[in-house]
Structures are given as C-alpha cells and as structure tokens.
Amino acid sequence: MGLAFDPANYAAQLAEKRERLCSLLAPYSAPEPEVFESAPEHFRLRAEFRLWYEQGQPHYAMFERGDKHKAVLIDQLPIASKRINDLMTPLLEACKADPLLGRKLFQVEFLTTLSGEALLTLCYHRPLDDDWDAPAKSLAQALNIQLIGRSRGRKRVLERDYVVEELEVAGKPWRYQQIEGGFTQPNGGVNQHMLGWALNAAGENTDDLLELYCGNGNFTLPLSTRFRKVMATELSKSSVRSAVANLEMNQVENVTLVRLASEEVTQALTGVREFRRLQGIDLSNFNFGTVFVDPPRAGLDPATLDLIKGYDRILYISCNPETLAQNLDELNKTHRITRCALFDQFPYSHHMESGVLLERR
C-alpha cells in the first residue's frame, strides 16, 4: 500500500485499512470495527535521522528502504511531533558551530512526549570524553531537553536517560517513564485511544488478569483498575525496570510483575517447570478470568495459543493483522469475537494496529 504523506488523502487511506481489516476478520464473524483515527500530521513522537554531509556540512537525511546510498535531505518532517520539528534546526546549527558537538556525528534520535518532554541522542563515530559534556550541557539547557551522547556501545548521560510521558485514560492521568532505546508506542494520541478501548472492553471484574508482553506497563497501569489483581509478564530487562518504576510512580499495588517469556509463563502455569524468578509468588492465589496479549509482529506461538484458550476472555492487541488472523484460525474454535477495533498508529503506511475481544463460546 504505502501511501505518500498527504493529509488530504488521510480519510481515503484510513478507509482502505478498515476494508482490509474487515476482510481479514470476515471469516470469524467479527462485528464492525470501531475505528480510531490519528491526527493527520505531527503524530509521531519518535524519529531518527542519519546525517549526510555535503561540502562538509551536515544535513538530516532519510533513505529509501534498501538503498543506503541515495539520501533524501530534509529539514522538517511533517509526520513527526511539533517538538521534534522545532528542535531539528537549532540542534543542527549548534552542532555546526561547535566541533566538540558536531565532529563525526552521524545520527540523531529524538524521543518526545505529549507532556512536552524531549530526549535527544547524538551518535558519534569517535569516542566521547569529558570535553563533550560542557557544550552538551549548554545545548541541553538552551533547548530544554535531555541529551545523551553515544559512541561504540557507550553512552554519556548528562542528567537522565528517560522522559516522563503523561497519558489520560477514561479521565485519569497516568505517568510513564520512557527510557532511551526502549520500546514505546510512537503515536501518543492513538495510544490513548488504544488504552481507552482496552479499558472499556475489559469492563469491571472481580477476578484477575494475566498479561503477556507487558512492556513498560503501557496497558498494565490502567487495566489494573478493572481487576482484583494482575500478573504481568515481560522478558526485556529494560522494559521490566521501566514497568517497576511506572507502577511505583502511579502507586499501583495490585500488580505482580514477572520477568518471563510467554512460553515460560505457559510452562509455569501448566506446572511443567519451576522458575527461580517466581520464588515467593503463589500462582494458586490468582483467579485469572481474562488474559491480555500484545505480542510482537510474529503473533502468538502455538504453546501460548493453547494457554490463552483456557481463559474465558481474551483481549488481543495486534500490530500485524495478518498474524492476528492466523491466530484467530485457532482461537475461533473456542472463542468468538465480540468487539474489534482499528487503531491508526501508522498513517501513510500499510501498518495498522488492531484489537479484538474474544469470549468463550
């Protein structure tokens, strides 16, 4: 598909995605999808640019997929947040003016938030030492940003290596630590729609929630208000650290966080294997009625599919509708889709996020 950026064409590309999702879900008698649109521009909170040098002067550059030699020089990016666009020129000018900032700089990464914070990572083909810190601190202060320098796997952090996002879900604000290099939803406005839909689909419950692939707790925090207890699992160490910080920051006390892969959760819950990481956690104290999954693009593996079929309700958020449909071939045998949604996280691309609520037949 791959529609070019054109806000005038936004409604048409969204309609095309809706038709594709309806077609993929038609074999499973899915209801009409609820469609959550994006802002047509300035929706992306993250961006990274290579620097391309012409006559010794750096320019922001992007490349056609698969071609690293044909640079498209840019000075603004309309799909990126206003904050990213406001920072692009003054950052580059500062790096041109000071060799300590600009020498052998080859990439710039931007992470911004709806709450107004910004973290920039400058990547270098040279070692960084103490000389870099003074001009970097001046730049960070002038632009009101967090600034990190990276070189050969090392990073210099001036103040902190994360931003704090604030998202409002069903009228309640939630604060999230978003760490540099960690996964976060790139479209903050649509992420709020996703969280609101998941909360609404979950409803009020007196039993417990099992969540797989919880990341930094994006869904965990608001969903914790709709269940007696939550057991949330995630494999990435950095995501788990952020999730722990986010639970503390929001004073959420009914969530048990466990660092396990989804297949390890299956082994633990079915009694196949014991894990030291579960020491002190009595799984028999949980009464899971709902399972929430937000898997990677490959979808759910067969063992995890077998596990989640054991629960009365399955909330499934997918970043790949094709693998969602493949998983539904199996889940449709035991459950039926009672709600579905399209979240336009990635306008002007073929990617889309979707969600289904499945209930036992």
Residue pairs with C-beta under 8 A, 6 or more apart in sequence:
1 13
1 16
1 349
1 350
2 348
2 349
2 350
3 9
3 12
3 13
3 16
3 348
3 349
4 348
5 41
5 78
5 79
5 348
6 348
7 40
7 41
10 37
10 38
10 40
10 347
10 348
13 347
13 348
14 35
14 37
14 344
14 347
17 342
17 344
17 352
18 33
18 35
18 342
20 321
20 352
21 33
21 321
21 340
21 342
21 352
21 354
22 30
22 32
22 33
24 321
24 322
24 324
24 325
25 33
25 325
25 328
25 337
25 340
25 356
27 325
27 328
27 332
28 325
28 328
28 332
28 336
28 337
29 336
29 337
30 337
30 340
30 356
31 337
31 338
31 339
31 340
32 340
33 340
33 341
33 342
33 354
34 197
34 339
34 340
34 341
34 342
35 341
35 342
35 344
36 190
36 193
36 194
36 197
36 341
36 342
36 343
36 344
37 344
38 187
38 189
38 190
38 344
38 345
38 347
39 189
40 347
41 78
41 79
42 78
42 79
42 80
42 81
42 82
42 85
43 79
43 81
43 187
43 188
43 189
43 190
43 347
44 79
44 80
44 81
44 84
44 186
44 187
45 81
45 84
45 111
45 112
45 113
45 114
45 184
45 186
45 187
45 188
46 109
46 110
46 111
46 112
46 184
46 186
47 77
47 80
47 84
47 109
47 110
48 107
48 108
48 109
48 110
49 60
49 61
49 62
49 74
49 107
49 108
50 60
50 61
50 62
50 63
50 71
50 106
50 107
51 58
51 59
51 60
51 61
51 105
51 106
51 107
51 108
52 58
52 59
52 60
52 61
52 71
52 73
53 59
54 73
57 96
58 92
58 95
58 96
58 102
58 105
59 71
59 73
59 74
59 75
59 92
60 73
60 74
60 75
60 88
60 92
60 108
61 71
61 72
61 73
61 74
62 71
62 72
62 74
63 70
63 71
63 72
64 70
64 72
75 88
75 89
76 85
76 88
77 84
77 85
77 88
78 85
79 347
79 348
80 110
81 112
83 112
83 116
83 118
84 110
84 112
84 118
87 110
87 118
87 120
87 143
87 145
90 142
90 143
91 108
91 120
91 139
91 143
94 101
94 139
94 142
95 101
95 102
95 105
95 122
96 102
98 135
100 131
100 132
100 134
100 135
101 122
101 132
101 135
101 136
101 139
103 124
103 126
104 124
104 125
104 126
105 122
105 123
105 124
106 123
106 124
106 125
107 122
107 123
108 120
108 121
108 122
108 123
109 120
109 121
109 123
109 180
110 118
110 119
110 120
111 118
111 119
111 120
111 121
111 163
111 178
111 180
111 184
112 118
112 119
112 163
113 163
113 164
113 165
113 166
113 178
113 188
114 165
114 166
114 167
114 188
114 189
114 192
115 163
115 164
115 165
115 166
117 146
117 163
117 164
117 165
118 143
118 144
118 145
118 146
118 163
119 145
119 146
119 147
119 148
119 161
119 162
119 163
119 180
120 143
120 145
120 146
120 147
120 148
121 147
121 148
121 149
121 150
121 155
121 180
121 181
122 136
122 147
122 148
122 149
122 150
123 150
123 151
124 149
124 150
124 151
125 151
126 151
127 151
127 152
127 154
128 149
128 151
128 154
128 156
132 149
132 156
133 156
133 158
136 147
136 149
136 156
136 158
137 147
137 158
139 147
140 146
140 147
140 158
140 159
146 158
146 159
146 160
146 161
146 162
146 163
147 158
147 159
148 155
148 156
148 157
148 158
148 161
148 180
149 155
149 156
150 156
155 161
155 180
161 179
161 180
162 177
162 178
162 179
162 180
162 242
163 177
163 178
164 175
164 176
164 177
164 178
164 249
165 175
165 176
165 178
165 184
165 188
166 173
166 174
166 175
166 176
167 173
167 174
167 176
167 188
167 191
167 192
167 195
168 174
168 192
169 192
169 195
169 196
169 199
169 222
170 196
170 199
170 200
170 222
172 222
172 225
174 221
174 222
174 250
175 246
175 249
175 250
176 184
176 216
176 217
176 218
176 221
176 242
176 246
177 216
177 242
177 245
177 246
177 249
178 184
178 216
178 242
179 216
179 238
179 241
179 242
181 238
182 216
182 236
182 238
182 239
182 242
183 215
183 216
183 236
183 239
184 216
184 218
185 191
185 194
185 218
185 345
186 345
186 346
187 344
187 345
187 346
190 343
190 344
190 345
190 353
191 218
191 345
193 343
194 219
194 317
194 343
194 345
194 353
194 355
195 218
195 219
195 222
197 341
197 343
197 355
198 219
198 222
198 223
198 292
198 315
198 317
198 355
199 222
199 223
199 225
199 226
201 315
201 339
201 355
201 357
202 209
202 223
202 226
202 227
202 290
202 292
202 315
203 226
204 226
205 226
205 227
205 228
205 289
205 290
206 228
207 227
207 228
207 287
207 288
207 289
207 290
208 227
208 228
208 229
208 230
208 231
208 286
208 287
208 288
208 289
208 290
209 223
209 226
209 227
209 229
209 230
209 231
209 288
209 289
209 290
209 291
209 292
210 230
210 231
210 233
210 265
210 269
210 286
210 288
210 290
210 291
210 292
210 311
211 219
211 220
211 223
211 230
211 231
211 232
211 233
211 291
211 292
211 293
212 233
212 262
212 265
212 291
212 292
212 293
212 294
212 295
212 304
212 308
213 233
213 234
213 262
213 293
213 294
213 295
213 296
214 220
214 232
214 233
214 234
214 239
214 243
214 257
214 294
215 234
215 236
215 239
215 243
215 294
216 239
216 242
216 243
216 246
217 232
217 242
217 243
217 246
217 247
217 255
217 257
219 292
219 294
219 317
220 230
220 232
220 243
220 246
220 247
220 252
220 255
221 246
221 247
221 250
221 252
223 230
223 292
224 230
224 252
224 254
224 255
227 254
227 290
228 254
228 287
229 254
229 255
229 256
229 285
229 286
230 254
230 255
230 256
231 255
231 256
231 258
231 281
231 286
231 288
232 243
232 255
232 256
232 257
232 258
233 257
233 258
233 259
233 260
233 261
233 262
233 265
234 240
234 243
234 257
234 259
234 260
235 259
235 260
235 261
237 259
240 257
240 259
243 257
244 257
246 252
247 253
247 255
247 257
256 281
258 265
258 277
258 278
258 281
259 277
260 268
260 275
260 277
260 278
262 293
262 295
262 300
262 301
262 304
263 301
263 303
263 304
264 273
264 275
265 304
265 307
266 272
266 303
266 304
266 306
266 307
267 273
267 275
268 274
268 275
268 278
268 283
269 283
269 307
270 307
288 311
289 311
289 312
289 313
290 311
290 312
290 313
290 314
290 315
291 307
291 308
291 311
291 313
291 314
291 315
292 314
292 315
292 316
292 317
293 300
293 304
293 308
293 314
293 315
293 316
293 317
294 316
294 317
294 318
294 319
295 304
295 318
295 323
296 319
297 319
297 320
297 323
298 320
298 323
299 318
299 320
299 323
299 324
299 326
299 327
300 308
300 323
300 327
305 327
305 330
305 331
308 314
308 331
309 330
309 331
309 333
309 334
309 335
312 359
312 360
313 357
313 358
313 359
313 360
314 331
314 335
314 356
314 357
314 358
314 359
315 355
315 356
315 357
315 358
316 324
316 327
316 331
316 355
316 356
316 357
316 358
317 353
317 354
317 355
318 324
318 353
318 354
318 355
318 356
319 345
319 351
319 353
321 352
321 354
324 354
324 356
328 337
328 356
331 358
334 360
334 361
335 358
335 359
335 360
335 361
336 358
336 359
336 361
337 356
337 357
337 358
338 357
338 358
338 359
339 355
339 356
339 357
340 354
340 355
340 356
340 357
341 354
341 355
341 356
342 352
342 353
342 354
343 352
343 353
343 354
343 355
344 352
344 353
345 351
345 352
345 353
346 352
346 353
